[in-house]
Amino acid sequence: MKRDDLKNGTFDTWAKIEKSRAADVKAKAKVVKIDDKAATRQAIIVSLRKIGYNVKTRSEWRAAPPKVALDPDWDYTKIAIHHAGNSFSCSAIGADEMRRAQSLEMDKGYDDVSYHYGVDCRGVIYEARDIRFKGAHINKGNTGVIGIVLLADLSEPGEAWEQEYKNKSLGARIGATADIVSDNNDSSTDTLRVVQMNSLYALVTSLSAHFRITICGGHREYQNNATGEGRACPGTHGMTAVNLIRARFKLSKP
């Protein structure tokens, strides 16, 4: 049995009762520390599995280990929604796309996959970066923000130009010509699927039960607030998911 596999069934336990003097008990007493953060990580996964959702832990989708020890984070109050981007597709196998996302990001210099959870087009939920550690999905704005990536291309053709390059310098636009042309001619985009949205609802429900979530936004909203940079992510259809989440859970914009 893998270390982080979770057991949902019942189990038996036994205890031995002995009569002892109070002084003897005090002398033998040991302080036992409970890792509440590890328990919360498991509780999120278990709660989703109990209501029928397919959740893959890092070991189950065969995640690579982080390059280095990651910075801790906790007391989350915000959720950021991303999409995986132009090279990803709903036609691919979700676990393969999750591994590819991690590999691409680590090749770019990240210490691990940057998001905390992924949701594929079939509704499978993936544990990405361990929730106990700070994400790397927003430039200069990750503290207290849970990152969720939808494993699809949820933008419309031309969004990269409109959101990212339109207001940049001429030199920057010339340097990004290939990306702009590719995006403008991208005809293989995905749309948000009901099963994917339902899994996202369930995930946010579980996260809200364990953290005081008050804000939800798309990557483009967070990034503009953090650094003023334009971002196409999570795309037009990804922003539909953001607005649906905000309405259902009565969450604020970033």
C-alpha positions in Angstrom: 0.0 0.0 0.0 1.4 3.4 -1.0 2.3 5.8 1.7 -0.4 8.4 0.8 -3.1 6.0 -0.3 -6.2 6.7 1.7 -8.6 4.1 3.3 -12.3 5.0 3.1 -13.7 1.9 4.8 -14.2 1.0 8.5 -11.6 -0.6 10.7 -11.3 -2.1 14.2 -9.1 -0.8 16.9 -8.3 -2.1 20.5 -7.3 -0.3 23.7 -5.8 -1.7 26.9 -7.0 -0.1 30.2 -4.8 -0.1 33.2 -5.3 1.3 36.7 -2.4 3.6 37.7 -1.6 6.3 40.3 -1.8 9.8 38.9 1.8 10.5 39.7 2.9 7.4 37.7 0.8 8.5 34.8 2.3 12.0 34.8 5.8 10.6 34.9 5.2 8.4 31.9 3.2 10.8 29.9 4.5 11.9 26.5 3.3 14.7 24.3 1.9 13.5 21.0 1.8 16.1 18.2 -0.8 15.7 15.5 0.0 17.1 12.0 -3.2 18.9 11.3 -2.0 20.0 7.9 -1.4 16.5 6.7 -4.7 15.4 8.1 -6.4 18.3 6.2 -4.7 17.3 3.0 -6.1 13.8 3.4 -9.5 15.0 4.5 -10.0 17.0 1.3 -9.2 13.9 -0.8 -11.3 11.6 1.3 -14.3 13.9 1.2 -14.3 14.0 -2.6 -13.9 10.3 -2.9 -16.8 9.6 -0.5 -19.2 11.5 -2.7 -18.1 9.6 -5.8 -15.4 11.8 -7.4 -12.2 10.2 -8.9 -9.2 11.8 -7.1 -5.7 10.9 -8.1 -3.0 11.5 -5.5 0.5 12.5 -6.6 1.7 8.9 -6.3 -1.2 7.7 -8.4 -0.5 9.9 -11.4 3.2 9.3 -10.9 4.3 12.8 -10.1 8.0 13.5 -10.0 9.4 14.6 -6.6 10.0 18.4 -6.1 13.6 19.5 -7.0 14.1 21.1 -3.6 12.2 21.5 -0.3 9.2 23.8 -1.0 8.1 26.8 1.0 5.2 26.2 3.3 1.9 28.0 3.1 -1.5 27.6 4.9 -4.5 29.6 6.0 -5.7 29.9 2.4 -8.4 32.5 1.6 -8.3 32.7 -2.2 -8.6 30.4 -5.2 -7.1 31.1 -8.6 -8.4 29.3 -11.7 -6.0 28.5 -14.6 -6.2 26.6 -17.8 -3.3 24.5 -19.1 -3.0 26.4 -22.3 -2.7 26.1 -26.1 -0.7 22.9 -26.3 -3.2 20.9 -24.1 -6.4 19.3 -25.2 -9.5 17.5 -23.9 -8.8 14.7 -26.3 -5.7 13.7 -24.3 -5.5 11.4 -21.2 -5.7 13.6 -18.1 -2.9 11.8 -16.2 -0.6 12.2 -19.2 -1.4 15.9 -19.3 -0.8 16.3 -15.6 2.6 14.7 -16.0 3.4 16.9 -19.0 2.3 20.0 -17.1 4.7 19.2 -14.3 7.5 18.3 -16.7 7.1 21.5 -18.8 7.1 23.7 -15.6 10.1 22.0 -14.1 12.0 22.4 -17.3 11.3 26.1 -17.1 12.9 26.3 -13.7 10.0 25.6 -11.3 10.7 23.3 -8.4 7.4 21.3 -8.9 4.1 21.6 -10.7 3.0 25.1 -9.8 -0.7 24.4 -9.1 -2.3 22.6 -6.1 -5.0 20.7 -8.0 -5.8 19.8 -11.6 -9.2 18.9 -13.1 -9.4 17.1 -16.5 -12.1 17.2 -19.0 -13.5 13.8 -17.8 -13.9 15.2 -14.3 -10.9 13.5 -12.7 -9.3 15.6 -9.9 -5.5 15.5 -9.5 -3.5 16.4 -6.4 -0.8 18.6 -7.9 1.5 20.5 -5.6 0.9 19.3 -2.0 -1.5 21.8 -0.4 0.9 22.3 2.5 3.3 24.2 0.2 3.0 27.6 -1.5 2.1 27.5 -5.1 4.0 29.1 -8.0 1.1 29.9 -10.3 1.0 33.7 -10.0 4.0 35.9 -10.4 4.6 37.6 -7.0 1.2 36.7 -5.7 1.0 33.1 -4.4 0.7 33.5 -0.6 -2.7 32.2 0.6 -3.9 31.3 -2.9 -4.8 27.8 -3.9 -4.1 27.2 -7.6 -6.4 25.0 -9.7 -5.6 24.2 -13.3 -8.3 23.0 -15.8 -6.4 20.6 -18.1 -7.6 22.0 -21.3 -7.2 25.0 -23.7 -10.1 27.2 -22.7 -9.1 30.3 -24.6 -10.5 31.6 -27.9 -8.1 32.3 -30.9 -6.6 35.8 -30.5 -6.8 36.1 -26.7 -3.0 36.1 -26.3 -2.9 39.2 -28.5 -5.8 40.9 -26.8 -4.8 40.1 -23.2 -1.0 39.9 -23.3 0.6 41.6 -26.2 -1.7 44.4 -27.4 -0.4 46.9 -24.9 3.3 45.8 -24.9 6.1 47.6 -26.7 6.8 47.1 -30.4 9.9 45.2 -29.6 8.1 42.8 -27.3 5.4 42.3 -29.9 7.9 41.6 -32.6 9.7 39.1 -30.3 6.4 37.3 -29.7 5.3 37.2 -33.4 5.4 33.4 -33.6 3.3 33.0 -30.5 0.8 35.6 -31.6 0.4 34.0 -35.0 0.1 30.6 -33.5 -2.6 31.7 -31.1 -4.5 33.7 -33.7 -4.7 30.5 -35.8 -5.4 28.1 -33.0 -8.5 26.1 -34.0 -8.2 23.3 -31.5 -9.5 25.1 -28.4 -11.8 23.3 -25.9 -15.0 24.4 -24.2 -15.9 23.9 -20.6 -17.6 20.5 -20.0 -20.4 19.9 -17.5 -18.5 17.0 -15.9 -15.4 19.1 -15.5 -17.4 21.9 -14.0 -19.2 19.6 -11.6 -15.8 18.3 -10.3 -14.6 21.9 -9.9 -17.7 22.7 -7.9 -17.1 19.7 -5.7 -13.4 20.6 -5.2 -14.2 24.2 -4.2 -16.9 22.9 -1.8 -14.3 20.7 -0.1 -11.7 23.5 0.0 -14.3 25.9 1.4 -15.1 23.4 4.2 -11.4 23.3 5.3 -10.3 26.9 4.6 -12.0 30.3 4.9 -12.2 31.0 1.2 -13.5 34.4 0.4 -12.1 35.2 -3.1 -12.0 33.5 -6.4 -10.5 34.8 -9.6 -8.9 33.9 -12.9 -5.1 34.0 -13.4 -5.5 37.1 -15.5 -7.2 39.0 -12.6 -4.6 38.0 -10.0 -1.7 38.8 -12.3 -3.0 42.2 -13.2 -3.3 43.0 -9.5 0.1 41.6 -8.6 2.3 43.0 -11.3 0.1 44.7 -13.9 0.9 42.0 -16.5 -1.7 40.9 -19.0 -2.6 37.2 -19.1 -4.9 35.3 -21.4 -5.2 32.5 -18.8 -7.7 31.0 -18.0 -9.2 31.9 -21.3 -12.8 33.0 -22.1 -14.3 29.6 -21.1 -12.1 29.5 -18.0 -13.5 32.9 -16.9 -17.0 31.4 -17.4 -16.0 28.8 -14.8 -14.6 31.6 -12.5 -17.9 33.5 -12.7 -19.9 30.4 -12.0 -17.8 29.6 -8.9 -18.1 33.2 -7.6 -21.9 33.2 -8.1 -22.5 29.8 -6.5 -20.2 30.3 -3.4 -20.8 34.1 -3.1 -17.1 34.8 -3.4 -15.5 38.2 -4.3 -13.2 39.1 -7.1 -9.5 39.5 -6.4 
